[in-house]
Amino acid sequence: MSFAKVIGIDLGKSTFHLIGHDYAGREVFRHKYSRAKLVDFLSVQESTTIAMEACCGAHWLARKCKQFGHEVKLIPAQYVKPYVKSHKNDYIDADAIAEAATRPNMRFVSVKTEEAQLGTVIRRVRSGYIKERTACMNRIGSILLEFGLSFPRGHHQMKNLFQWIADQNEVLPPLLIAELTTQYEYYNQLNVWIKAQEEKLLALNKENYVAQLLQTIPGVGPMTASCCISAVGSPQDFDNGRNFAAWLGLVPFQYSTGGKPRMLGISKRGNKELRELFIHAARAVMWRDKTAEKFFGTWLIDLKCRKPFNVALVALANKIARIAWSVMTTKKPFEIRV
């Protein structure tokens, strides 16, 4: 078999299509493999460059390829699309991936560790439980509304559900009480599961030095620190803090043409979860003027006076994101500058 300078792999759930390019960019082979056959194929290849889209399963396969001595390049899917020629099929996609990987100015994604992916799994399971808990609370409220009782919102009210029902002096069918009891037990079980997920995150953060450093930043807690570790494979992927904030979508969207610069609202690109957490971190600081002035000086207080609250909020989130990049890069905790 001819040696390939770069092998482009189009990832699938159970089948994988790959195309090899030589140093001149010509195709030297193409194959279709199952997952097990693909791992066997890569294990016997000479050390080369493996290119894939940064999608589901890419980081696991990238770690496998590194164990076999290959260099791995993960490319964001939107950067591969311009290299897709004519119609679309799996081999054409693999060919486009291999070609995109050879471009000198192409941007790549760092391979994530198992720990980073575990953090993502724990947070997603927790988010799922929270959505189910909200649905359960809404379900209980709608059931009671069908029988003429308007149940107040909030977890505090939910904890006193049956006491509240007793105070209404309404006679409810025994079967309805049984259904409400089942839903209430499910609500309590979800609370237990959510708490367990949070404890897992805390334990995971304790084993990560960078996560502990990130929590020295005002407003940044275990959830934001864990998400930062999971979303950013390597802080060296960004030249500076502004590039990191731009990747998160916390900078104005630029639409300039004809030499006329035009800056719109924030772009909201990148990792939605991490951007949301940085916004919440900024909100936690903004609500307390003394804390805000202590950590960020008078510029934030002046900004709150001059601009709408949400505008100042995004500006602070941008600043916190830049600080987070600096902490991850330098491995030094956040310090107040006097």
Secondary structure per residue as TSV (DSSP state, phi and psi in degrees):
chain	resnum	aa	ss	phi	psi
A	1	M	-	360.0	137.8
A	2	S	-	-67.9	146.8
A	3	F	-	-76.4	136.8
A	4	A	-	-108.4	131.3
A	5	K	S	-69.2	-38.9
A	6	V	E	-141.8	139.6
A	7	I	E	-116.4	118.7
A	8	G	E	-94.3	129.3
A	9	I	E	-118.8	124.9
A	10	D	E	-93.0	112.7
A	11	L	-	-78.8	143.0
A	12	G	-	-137.7	179.9
A	13	K	S	-72.6	-43.6
A	14	S	S	-130.2	-15.8
A	15	T	E	-124.7	146.2
A	16	F	E	-130.9	129.5
A	17	H	E	-108.0	133.1
A	18	L	E	-136.7	148.3
A	19	I	E	-133.9	135.0
A	20	G	E	-104.7	136.1
A	21	H	E	-113.9	142.0
A	22	D	-	-87.3	-172.1
A	23	Y	T	-66.9	-20.6
A	24	A	T	-90.2	-0.5
A	25	G	S	85.4	8.0
A	26	R	-	-86.1	148.7
A	27	E	E	-73.6	130.4
A	28	V	E	-111.6	-22.4
A	29	F	E	-164.0	161.5
A	30	R	E	-144.9	140.3
A	31	H	E	-143.6	159.4
A	32	K	E	-127.2	123.0
A	33	Y	E	-131.1	156.1
A	34	S	E	-79.0	173.8
A	35	R	H	-61.1	-46.5
A	36	A	H	-66.2	-41.9
A	37	K	H	-65.8	-35.5
A	38	L	H	-64.4	-44.0
A	39	V	H	-62.3	-40.8
A	40	D	H	-63.5	-41.6
A	41	F	H	-62.6	-46.5
A	42	L	H	-68.1	-29.2
A	43	S	H	-69.2	-23.3
A	44	V	T	-104.0	-0.5
A	45	Q	S	-79.3	149.1
A	46	E	-	-64.5	154.9
A	47	S	S	-58.2	125.1
A	48	T	-	-149.7	-170.7
A	49	T	E	-100.1	126.9
A	50	I	E	-108.6	124.6
A	51	A	E	-115.8	136.3
A	52	M	E	-146.0	160.6
A	53	E	E	-76.7	145.4
A	54	A	S	-81.0	76.9
A	55	C	S	-129.5	-164.9
A	56	C	T	-59.1	126.1
A	57	G	T	86.4	-5.0
A	58	A	H	-68.6	-40.0
A	59	H	H	-70.5	-35.9
A	60	W	H	-62.7	-48.4
A	61	L	H	-66.7	-34.4
A	62	A	H	-63.3	-40.6
A	63	R	H	-65.7	-36.8
A	64	K	H	-62.8	-45.0
A	65	C	H	-63.3	-38.2
A	66	K	H	-64.2	-35.6
A	67	Q	H	-63.3	-29.6
A	68	F	T	-85.9	0.9
A	69	G	T	91.3	12.1
A	70	H	-	-89.0	156.3
A	71	E	E	-91.2	131.5
A	72	V	E	-112.2	135.5
A	73	K	E	-126.8	116.3
A	74	L	E	-101.1	128.5
A	75	I	E	-116.5	133.2
A	76	P	-	-58.0	139.6
A	77	A	H	-58.8	-36.0
A	78	Q	H	-67.7	-20.2
A	79	Y	H	-86.0	-12.7
A	80	V	H	-86.7	-31.1
A	81	K	G	-53.7	-41.6
A	82	P	G	-61.5	-18.4
A	83	Y	G	-95.0	-0.8
A	84	V	-	-78.1	122.1
A	85	K	-	-99.5	137.4
A	86	S	S	55.3	-133.1
A	87	H	S	-72.9	170.8
A	88	K	-	-113.5	126.9
A	89	N	-	-148.4	179.1
A	90	D	H	-65.7	-38.6
A	91	Y	H	-69.7	-38.3
A	92	I	H	-63.9	-38.5
A	93	D	H	-63.2	-44.2
A	94	A	H	-63.5	-38.9
A	95	D	H	-64.4	-40.1
A	96	A	H	-65.9	-38.8
A	97	I	H	-63.5	-44.5
A	98	A	H	-63.7	-39.6
A	99	E	H	-69.7	-42.2
A	100	A	H	-62.9	-33.6
A	101	A	H	-66.4	-20.5
A	102	T	T	-91.3	-5.2
A	103	R	-	-70.4	134.2
A	104	P	T	-67.7	-27.9
A	105	N	T	-104.6	16.5
A	106	M	-	-70.2	145.5
A	107	R	-	-98.6	137.6
A	108	F	-	-121.5	161.2
A	109	V	B	-106.7	131.9
A	110	S	-	-70.0	147.5
A	111	V	-	-73.4	131.0
A	112	K	-	-84.3	150.5
A	113	T	-	-81.8	167.1
A	114	E	H	-61.0	-38.7
A	115	E	H	-61.0	-42.6
A	116	A	H	-63.9	-40.8
A	117	Q	H	-70.2	-34.3
A	118	L	H	-62.6	-40.7
A	119	G	H	-59.6	-40.8
A	120	T	H	-63.5	-42.3
A	121	V	H	-61.4	-46.6
A	122	I	H	-61.7	-43.4
A	123	R	H	-68.1	-37.7
A	124	R	H	-68.7	-38.8
A	125	V	H	-63.9	-41.9
A	126	R	H	-61.5	-43.7
A	127	S	H	-61.5	-37.7
A	128	G	H	-64.0	-41.8
A	129	Y	H	-63.0	-39.8
A	130	I	H	-64.2	-41.4
A	131	K	H	-64.4	-40.4
A	132	E	H	-66.3	-36.1
A	133	R	H	-65.8	-42.2
A	134	T	H	-62.6	-42.5
A	135	A	H	-63.3	-38.3
A	136	C	H	-65.1	-42.2
A	137	M	H	-63.5	-42.3
A	138	N	H	-64.9	-36.0
A	139	R	H	-64.7	-43.7
A	140	I	H	-63.3	-42.7
A	141	G	H	-62.9	-41.7
A	142	S	H	-69.6	-35.3
A	143	I	H	-61.9	-45.6
A	144	L	H	-67.5	-34.7
A	145	L	H	-65.0	-33.2
A	146	E	H	-64.1	-21.5
A	147	F	T	-109.4	23.0
A	148	G	T	82.9	15.3
A	149	L	-	-118.2	123.0
A	150	S	-	-95.8	102.6
A	151	F	-	-82.0	130.1
A	152	P	-	-65.0	153.4
A	153	R	-	-82.7	161.3
A	154	G	S	113.8	151.7
A	155	H	H	-70.1	-31.2
A	156	H	H	-62.7	-41.3
A	157	Q	H	-69.3	-35.5
A	158	M	H	-65.7	-32.6
A	159	K	H	-65.2	-26.4
A	160	N	T	-109.7	35.3
A	161	L	H	-56.0	-55.5
A	162	F	H	-73.4	-29.9
A	163	Q	H	-66.0	-39.7
A	164	W	H	-63.8	-42.2
A	165	I	H	-62.1	-41.7
A	166	A	H	-63.7	-34.0
A	167	D	H	-72.7	-16.0
A	168	Q	T	-80.2	-12.6
A	169	N	T	57.1	38.4
A	170	E	-	-112.1	136.5
A	171	V	-	-88.3	116.7
A	172	L	-	-108.2	148.2
A	173	P	-	-59.7	142.3
A	174	P	H	-57.1	-35.9
A	175	L	H	-66.2	-34.4
A	176	L	H	-66.4	-41.8
A	177	I	H	-61.3	-37.9
A	178	A	H	-64.8	-41.7
A	179	E	H	-65.6	-41.2
A	180	L	H	-64.5	-36.5
A	181	T	H	-63.1	-41.5
A	182	T	H	-63.3	-44.2
A	183	Q	H	-66.6	-37.1
A	184	Y	H	-67.4	-39.0
A	185	E	H	-65.4	-38.1
A	186	Y	H	-65.2	-39.7
A	187	Y	H	-59.9	-45.9
A	188	N	H	-65.5	-37.0
A	189	Q	H	-65.2	-38.6
A	190	L	H	-64.2	-37.8
A	191	N	H	-60.6	-40.2
A	192	V	H	-65.4	-43.0
A	193	W	H	-66.6	-39.8
A	194	I	H	-63.2	-43.5
A	195	K	H	-62.0	-39.2
A	196	A	H	-64.3	-39.8
A	197	Q	H	-64.4	-39.4
A	198	E	H	-65.4	-38.1
A	199	E	H	-66.6	-35.6
A	200	K	H	-63.7	-41.1
A	201	L	H	-63.9	-41.9
A	202	L	H	-61.1	-42.9
A	203	A	H	-65.1	-38.1
A	204	L	H	-67.8	-38.5
A	205	N	H	-68.5	-32.8
A	206	K	H	-63.9	-27.1
A	207	E	T	-87.3	-3.7
A	208	N	-	-116.3	116.9
A	209	Y	H	-66.0	-39.1
A	210	V	H	-66.3	-37.5
A	211	A	H	-62.5	-38.0
A	212	Q	H	-67.0	-37.7
A	213	L	H	-65.7	-39.1
A	214	L	H	-63.1	-30.9
A	215	Q	T	-75.4	-3.7
A	216	T	T	-80.0	-11.2
A	217	I	S	-78.4	134.3
A	218	P	T	-57.2	130.9
A	219	G	T	87.8	-15.9
A	220	V	-	-91.2	119.1
A	221	G	-	-111.8	-168.7
A	222	P	H	-59.0	-37.4
A	223	M	H	-66.6	-47.4
A	224	T	H	-65.8	-40.8
A	225	A	H	-63.5	-43.7
A	226	S	H	-63.0	-42.4
A	227	C	H	-65.1	-37.3
A	228	C	H	-62.2	-45.1
A	229	I	H	-63.9	-40.1
A	230	S	H	-72.8	-38.7
A	231	A	H	-79.6	-31.9
A	232	V	-	-103.3	103.0
A	233	G	S	-63.6	-41.1
A	234	S	-	-151.1	123.0
A	235	P	G	-63.2	-19.1
A	236	Q	G	-69.7	-8.4
A	237	D	G	-66.4	-17.5
A	238	F	S	-113.4	136.0
A	239	D	S	-68.1	-34.0
A	240	N	S	-156.9	179.6
A	241	G	H	-65.5	-32.3
A	242	R	H	-66.8	-39.1
A	243	N	H	-61.5	-37.7
A	244	F	H	-64.5	-44.7
A	245	A	H	-64.8	-36.7
A	246	A	H	-66.7	-38.8
A	247	W	H	-61.8	-32.8
A	248	L	H	-80.8	-10.6
A	249	G	T	84.2	24.6
A	250	L	-	-99.0	13.9
A	251	V	S	-120.1	161.3
A	252	P	E	-60.7	143.2
A	253	F	E	-77.9	124.1
A	254	Q	E	-93.8	128.9
A	255	Y	-	-135.3	83.3
A	256	S	-	-113.2	141.2
A	257	T	B	-155.0	151.5
A	258	G	T	62.7	27.2
A	259	G	T	76.1	8.4
A	260	K	B	-106.8	106.2
A	261	P	-	-71.0	137.7
A	262	R	-	-138.2	118.7
A	263	M	E	-109.5	125.1
A	264	L	E	-102.4	-159.0
A	265	G	E	-70.9	177.2
A	266	I	E	-60.3	147.7
A	267	S	-	-74.3	-27.1
A	268	K	-	57.3	34.3
A	269	R	-	-90.2	171.8
A	270	G	S	82.5	-152.5
A	271	N	-	-76.6	110.2
A	272	K	H	-65.0	-41.5
A	273	E	H	-62.7	-46.2
A	274	L	H	-68.1	-38.6
A	275	R	H	-62.8	-41.9
A	276	E	H	-62.6	-40.8
A	277	L	H	-67.9	-37.0
A	278	F	H	-66.9	-35.9
A	279	I	H	-63.3	-43.7
A	280	H	H	-65.6	-36.9
A	281	A	H	-62.2	-42.8
A	282	A	H	-64.9	-38.4
A	283	R	H	-64.5	-38.3
A	284	A	H	-62.2	-32.9
A	285	V	H	-80.6	-40.7
A	286	M	H	-64.7	-30.2
A	287	W	T	-69.1	-16.8
A	288	R	-	-118.9	104.4
A	289	D	H	-62.1	-39.2
A	290	K	H	-65.8	-42.1
A	291	T	H	-65.9	-43.0
A	292	A	H	-61.3	-44.5
A	293	E	H	-69.3	-34.2
A	294	K	H	-62.9	-43.9
A	295	F	H	-91.8	-30.9
A	296	F	H	-123.1	4.9
A	297	G	-	79.0	-171.3
A	298	T	H	-79.8	-14.1
A	299	W	H	-61.4	-34.8
A	300	L	H	-70.7	-40.4
A	301	I	H	-64.1	-42.5
A	302	D	H	-63.7	-38.3
A	303	L	H	-65.5	-38.6
A	304	K	H	-63.0	-32.9
A	305	C	H	-75.4	-31.7
A	306	R	H	-91.5	-29.5
A	307	K	S	-119.7	161.5
A	308	P	-	-60.0	155.6
A	309	F	H	-57.2	-45.2
A	310	N	H	-67.9	-31.5
A	311	V	H	-66.1	-46.3
A	312	A	H	-64.5	-33.3
A	313	L	H	-62.9	-46.1
A	314	V	H	-67.1	-36.9
A	315	A	H	-61.6	-40.8
A	316	L	H	-69.5	-39.0
A	317	A	H	-60.3	-39.3
A	318	N	H	-60.4	-44.6
A	319	K	H	-65.8	-41.6
A	320	I	H	-64.1	-38.3
A	321	A	H	-63.4	-40.7
A	322	R	H	-65.4	-39.4
A	323	I	H	-63.9	-40.9
A	324	A	H	-60.7	-42.3
A	325	W	H	-61.3	-43.4
A	326	S	H	-62.6	-41.1
A	327	V	H	-64.9	-43.5
A	328	M	H	-66.4	-32.6
A	329	T	H	-78.1	-46.4
A	330	T	H	-87.0	-16.6
A	331	K	T	60.0	36.5
A	332	K	-	-123.4	144.2
A	333	P	-	-71.3	163.0
A	334	F	-	-69.5	135.2
A	335	E	-	-130.9	144.9
A	336	I	-	-79.7	127.6
A	337	R	-	-87.5	125.7
A	338	V	-	-90.6	360.0
